[in-house]
């Protein structure tokens, strides 16, 4: 483990920003396994809902989604993976729906594939000064 003194600098117009980092391992036509990430639901945090479609379930409601990004780790046959944000409802349903494509085709993640993601959400409904 690295014991370093790091400076944290973040400039944003948002009052409170929360970042949730997570990861999971594919399981074919089933929910992802070995899911890690604080802020994710404890039951079925990453549901496989259809071929190449997944729902990320959050533990809490949030005022709004600011950013979502994801990457696929494929150690066996690295290819042109793409993760697309389909829809989100973090304010009431606590869900983010994504689609995973490999070579332009909706594709399930296998046990050789991992998804890594970052969710940036607002923790305040107040506008910053000057608005």
C-alpha positions as CSV (number, residue, x, y, z in Angstrom):
1,X,0.0,0.0,0.0
2,X,1.3,3.4,-0.9
3,X,1.5,5.8,2.0
4,X,1.7,9.2,0.3
5,X,0.5,12.7,1.1
6,X,-1.7,13.6,-1.8
7,X,-3.4,16.9,-2.4
8,X,-7.0,16.7,-3.3
9,X,-8.2,19.5,-5.6
10,X,-11.6,19.6,-7.2
11,X,-13.4,22.5,-8.7
12,X,-17.1,22.2,-9.5
13,X,-20.1,24.4,-9.7
14,X,-22.0,21.8,-7.7
15,X,-22.3,22.2,-3.9
16,X,-21.9,18.5,-3.0
17,X,-20.5,15.9,-5.3
18,X,-20.4,12.2,-4.5
19,X,-18.4,9.7,-6.5
20,X,-19.2,6.0,-6.4
21,X,-16.7,3.6,-7.8
22,X,-17.6,0.0,-8.5
23,X,-16.7,-3.1,-10.3
24,X,-18.2,-6.5,-11.1
25,X,-17.4,-9.7,-13.0
26,X,-19.6,-10.9,-15.8
27,X,-21.7,-14.1,-15.5
28,X,-23.1,-14.6,-18.9
29,X,-26.9,-14.3,-18.9
30,X,-27.0,-13.7,-15.1
31,X,-26.3,-10.9,-12.7
32,X,-22.7,-9.8,-12.3
33,X,-20.8,-11.4,-9.5
34,X,-17.9,-10.3,-7.2
35,X,-19.4,-6.8,-7.2
36,X,-17.6,-4.2,-5.1
37,X,-18.5,-0.6,-4.4
38,X,-19.7,1.5,-1.5
39,X,-23.1,3.1,-2.3
40,X,-24.4,0.1,-4.4
41,X,-27.4,-1.9,-3.3
42,X,-26.6,-4.9,-1.2
43,X,-29.0,-7.2,-3.2
44,X,-28.4,-7.5,-6.9
45,X,-26.1,-4.4,-7.3
46,X,-25.6,-5.2,-11.0
47,X,-28.6,-7.0,-12.6
48,X,-28.4,-8.5,-16.1
49,X,-31.8,-7.6,-17.5
50,X,-31.5,-8.7,-21.2
51,X,-28.6,-9.5,-23.5
52,X,-26.0,-6.9,-23.0
53,X,-28.2,-4.8,-20.8
54,X,-27.5,-4.2,-17.1
55,X,-29.1,-2.2,-14.3
56,X,-26.8,-0.7,-11.6
57,X,-28.8,-0.5,-8.4
58,X,-27.9,2.2,-5.9
59,X,-28.4,1.9,-2.1
60,X,-29.8,5.5,-1.8
61,X,-31.7,8.1,-3.7
62,X,-29.8,11.1,-5.0
63,X,-30.9,14.5,-6.4
64,X,-29.3,13.9,-9.8
65,X,-26.7,12.1,-11.9
66,X,-23.9,14.3,-13.1
67,X,-21.7,11.8,-15.0
68,X,-21.3,8.1,-15.6
69,X,-18.4,6.3,-17.2
70,X,-17.4,2.7,-17.5
71,X,-14.8,0.4,-19.0
72,X,-14.6,-3.3,-19.7
73,X,-11.6,-5.4,-18.9
74,X,-11.3,-8.3,-21.2
75,X,-8.1,-10.3,-20.6
76,X,-8.8,-13.0,-23.2
77,X,-9.8,-11.2,-26.4
78,X,-9.5,-7.5,-26.0
79,X,-11.9,-6.0,-28.5
80,X,-13.8,-2.8,-29.2
81,X,-16.0,-2.7,-26.1
82,X,-18.4,0.1,-25.5
83,X,-20.6,0.9,-22.5
84,X,-23.6,3.2,-23.2
85,X,-25.8,5.0,-20.6
86,X,-29.4,4.1,-21.6
87,X,-31.3,5.9,-18.9
88,X,-31.1,6.8,-15.2
89,X,-33.4,7.4,-12.3
90,X,-31.2,8.0,-9.3
91,X,-33.8,10.3,-7.7
92,X,-36.6,7.7,-7.1
93,X,-35.9,4.3,-8.6
94,X,-32.1,4.4,-7.6
95,X,-31.1,2.8,-10.9
96,X,-28.8,3.4,-13.8
97,X,-29.5,1.4,-17.0
98,X,-26.5,0.6,-19.3
99,X,-25.9,-1.3,-22.5
100,X,-22.7,-3.2,-23.3
101,X,-21.6,-3.6,-26.8
102,X,-18.7,-5.7,-28.3
103,X,-18.0,-5.1,-31.9
104,X,-21.3,-3.1,-32.2
105,X,-23.4,-6.0,-30.9
106,X,-25.2,-6.1,-27.5
107,X,-23.1,-8.7,-25.6
108,X,-23.3,-10.3,-22.1
109,X,-20.2,-10.1,-20.0
110,X,-18.6,-13.5,-19.4
111,X,-16.6,-14.7,-16.4
112,X,-13.5,-13.5,-18.2
113,X,-14.8,-9.9,-18.4
114,X,-15.0,-7.2,-15.7
115,X,-16.8,-3.9,-15.7
116,X,-15.3,-0.9,-13.9
117,X,-17.4,2.2,-13.4
118,X,-17.6,5.6,-11.8
119,X,-20.9,7.3,-11.0
120,X,-20.8,11.0,-10.2
121,X,-23.9,12.3,-8.5
122,X,-25.1,15.5,-6.9
123,X,-25.8,15.4,-3.2
124,X,-27.6,18.8,-3.1
125,X,-30.6,20.3,-4.7
126,X,-29.3,23.8,-4.0
127,X,-27.9,25.9,-6.8
128,X,-24.4,27.4,-6.3
129,X,-24.1,31.1,-5.6
130,X,-24.7,33.4,-8.5
131,X,-27.5,31.4,-10.1
